[in-house]
């Protein structure tokens, strides 16, 4: 099947490894990922104010682009794939607001009167939902040729994959989808209290030290429970976890490598070409131990 | 001119701070509560009693909208939206919380952090 894909800014800059692995993994399951030929910023952060609708403009405009491209290219379904948790949440929240709130729909329509009308038929999905609901974790398991049994994964969901309820892809208090996927490729998973918590997000621009301290708390908890790798799907979580551990290395006494979920899946499928070289080395070293 | 803070917050966020029972679950889960001069449940209370000093606090800028407070609230108050309203009262007067060019780690930060900051810290 074909699936239309909205990349977002960060998978095109600091998280290229994520995109490469995710598209590769989906190709292995005969899902052809078609990138939107025209996209802008998703709008970052679903708007929380209710007295105006400016925060809907960017996400709805992207959904309009997707809608038009779906029609032109005969995609055959209404999924819009996202990799970044933030893009996923922003687009999906805007879509929900647009469907439920008549005033919002009208205001956005008049504001964007040069664009085609958004018919609200798109279903924004995250990479992990595609693995769980379209491919199926059982089918993933069947294709694994290298069990990652040396890994003890600390899953890190972050905020915007889970909250608010109704937008998030799993139970916001005790999600299991990442654990299920990790176990299916043979990796061990640890339980620790911070998997659904915030990494510090954009506070890193205002008070980086507060974020590094936050990361210290998270990494300490994961290390004490025997983790040897962090797995996440949010490029901002990945950056904060990586950089924060570097800054607090002395106190932590080590650094857990941070990987994106599809990188590990690609490795387990035996498709090393989808993982970047220096990261491949890190993985091999972890598995040797 | 006298303005009612509770009313102003309600008009921006459509959230009713009156519902709060001060149980403190929002503050218990808040990842940055220890950095805040007022904890989330205190901020909600200050909105309710019309204490404008919360608008000038540093606490509102330590909220990173992780939505855990909103999720845990037994009274279904969108606490994050109330704090967002307090930020917007500042931002709509062009009182920015960061100077984007002056960000310390500017060279290494991913775009998502910078766009997030420009959305949340600048008007």
Interface residues (C-beta under 8 A of the other chain):
Chain A: X8 X9 X10 X13 X14 X15 X41 X43 X44 X45 X48 X49 X50 X51 X84 X86 X159 X163 X164 X165 X172 X196 X197 X198 X200 X201 X202 X203 X204 X205 X206 X207 X208 X210 X214 X235 X236 X239 X243
Chain B: X11 X12 X13 X14 X31 X32 X35 X61 X62 X64 X65 X66 X67 X68 X70 X71 X78 X80 X81 X84 X85 X88 X97 X98 X100 X103 X104 X105 X108 X109 X110 X111 X112 X113 X114 X115 X116 X117 X119 X120 X121
